[in-house]
């Protein structure tokens, strides 16, 4: 079967998707910036390789310290539990999900996000 441009929409940056939908090239697009920003693989890539590091300038402690805060938060409720599971809701690119999984502190780590990126 022929590959439709609509099946590739996840690889098209959201603002371009919206313009293509307006022009009739794609089916209707209900792009919502704060919801759909990370549906672009390019944005997700940029987030982990530079954008995220800039958060320190805004007062965030940094990914390493934030991860330690998450681990300590879960420590009290998982330390005496056999088969503990952690669910990372709105995990975005999975930056912390991957760290949680690699720690081997939990039997299962589940990542959930709206975006496929």
One Martini backbone bead per residue (centre of mass of N, CA, C, O) as a GRO file, in nm:
protein
  117
    1UNK     BB    1   0.099   0.034   0.016
    2UNK     BB    2   0.067   0.354   0.033
    3UNK     BB    3   0.230   0.627   0.174
    4UNK     BB    4   0.115   0.848   0.386
    5UNK     BB    5   0.166   1.159   0.513
    6UNK     BB    6  -0.004   1.111   0.776
    7UNK     BB    7   0.188   0.874   0.887
    8UNK     BB    8   0.439   1.105   0.913
    9UNK     BB    9   0.358   1.345   1.113
   10UNK     BB   10   0.557   1.294   1.359
   11UNK     BB   11   0.813   1.405   1.170
   12UNK     BB   12   0.664   1.675   1.173
   13UNK     BB   13   0.673   1.971   1.263
   14UNK     BB   14   0.411   2.122   1.408
   15UNK     BB   15   0.403   2.395   1.250
   16UNK     BB   16   0.409   2.254   0.972
   17UNK     BB   17   0.158   2.083   1.006
   18UNK     BB   18  -0.037   2.319   1.030
   19UNK     BB   19   0.025   2.442   0.752
   20UNK     BB   20  -0.047   2.185   0.588
   21UNK     BB   21  -0.341   2.174   0.681
   22UNK     BB   22  -0.426   2.453   0.576
   23UNK     BB   23  -0.333   2.366   0.271
   24UNK     BB   24  -0.433   2.043   0.244
   25UNK     BB   25  -0.201   1.821   0.276
   26UNK     BB   26  -0.329   1.766   0.544
   27UNK     BB   27  -0.503   1.680   0.775
   28UNK     BB   28  -0.636   1.792   1.023
   29UNK     BB   29  -0.496   2.019   1.277
   30UNK     BB   30  -0.472   2.032   1.651
   31UNK     BB   31  -0.254   2.228   1.745
   32UNK     BB   32  -0.092   2.240   2.074
   33UNK     BB   33   0.179   2.367   2.196
   34UNK     BB   34   0.196   2.256   2.505
   35UNK     BB   35   0.122   1.958   2.404
   36UNK     BB   36   0.294   1.921   2.104
   37UNK     BB   37   0.600   1.990   2.107
   38UNK     BB   38   0.715   1.675   2.166
   39UNK     BB   39   0.625   1.538   1.881
   40UNK     BB   40   0.906   1.622   1.796
   41UNK     BB   41   1.208   1.480   1.755
   42UNK     BB   42   1.375   1.743   1.741
   43UNK     BB   43   1.291   1.857   2.016
   44UNK     BB   44   1.380   1.619   2.190
   45UNK     BB   45   1.674   1.628   2.113
   46UNK     BB   46   1.730   1.924   2.208
   47UNK     BB   47   1.649   1.890   2.503
   48UNK     BB   48   1.881   1.675   2.585
   49UNK     BB   49   2.121   1.860   2.412
   50UNK     BB   50   2.064   2.163   2.595
   51UNK     BB   51   1.802   2.276   2.706
   52UNK     BB   52   1.806   2.130   2.985
   53UNK     BB   53   2.078   2.262   3.084
   54UNK     BB   54   1.945   2.560   3.101
   55UNK     BB   55   1.781   2.532   3.372
   56UNK     BB   56   1.998   2.632   3.575
   57UNK     BB   57   1.952   2.940   3.510
   58UNK     BB   58   1.646   2.904   3.650
   59UNK     BB   59   1.718   2.715   3.930
   60UNK     BB   60   1.772   2.441   3.868
   61UNK     BB   61   1.970   2.171   3.989
   62UNK     BB   62   1.962   1.938   3.795
   63UNK     BB   63   1.950   1.618   3.686
   64UNK     BB   64   2.107   1.473   3.912
   65UNK     BB   65   1.958   1.599   4.157
   66UNK     BB   66   1.671   1.533   4.065
   67UNK     BB   67   1.708   1.230   4.069
   68UNK     BB   68   1.778   1.208   4.372
   69UNK     BB   69   1.505   1.317   4.465
   70UNK     BB   70   1.334   1.091   4.346
   71UNK     BB   71   1.470   0.851   4.484
   72UNK     BB   72   1.415   0.950   4.777
   73UNK     BB   73   1.109   0.962   4.757
   74UNK     BB   74   1.077   0.643   4.692
   75UNK     BB   75   1.231   0.497   4.922
   76UNK     BB   76   1.012   0.478   5.152
   77UNK     BB   77   0.798   0.304   4.958
   78UNK     BB   78   1.028   0.068   4.846
   79UNK     BB   79   1.231  -0.070   5.053
   80UNK     BB   80   0.997  -0.303   5.163
   81UNK     BB   81   0.935  -0.380   4.856
   82UNK     BB   82   0.845  -0.632   4.661
   83UNK     BB   83   0.814  -0.536   4.342
   84UNK     BB   84   0.866  -0.254   4.250
   85UNK     BB   85   0.691   0.037   4.108
   86UNK     BB   86   0.744   0.288   3.855
   87UNK     BB   87   0.573   0.589   3.745
   88UNK     BB   88   0.625   0.802   3.458
   89UNK     BB   89   0.458   1.082   3.421
   90UNK     BB   90   0.529   1.277   3.178
   91UNK     BB   91   0.834   1.191   3.056
   92UNK     BB   92   0.885   1.261   2.772
   93UNK     BB   93   1.206   1.153   2.693
   94UNK     BB   94   1.305   0.972   2.955
   95UNK     BB   95   1.540   1.064   3.135
   96UNK     BB   96   1.440   0.945   3.419
   97UNK     BB   97   1.352   0.665   3.338
   98UNK     BB   98   1.632   0.558   3.262
   99UNK     BB   99   1.757   0.601   3.540
  100UNK     BB  100   1.564   0.422   3.699
  101UNK     BB  101   1.624   0.160   3.541
  102UNK     BB  102   1.944   0.155   3.583
  103UNK     BB  103   1.945   0.131   3.904
  104UNK     BB  104   1.783  -0.134   4.012
  105UNK     BB  105   1.558  -0.040   4.242
  106UNK     BB  106   1.346  -0.160   4.037
  107UNK     BB  107   1.142  -0.391   3.880
  108UNK     BB  108   0.963  -0.146   3.757
  109UNK     BB  109   0.940   0.078   3.468
  110UNK     BB  110   0.704   0.331   3.376
  111UNK     BB  111   0.620   0.503   3.074
  112UNK     BB  112   0.434   0.818   3.021
  113UNK     BB  113   0.304   0.973   2.714
  114UNK     BB  114   0.168   1.155   2.460
  115UNK     BB  115   0.423   1.122   2.312
  116UNK     BB  116   0.634   0.942   2.080
  117UNK     BB  117   0.917   1.095   2.148
   0.00000   0.00000   0.00000
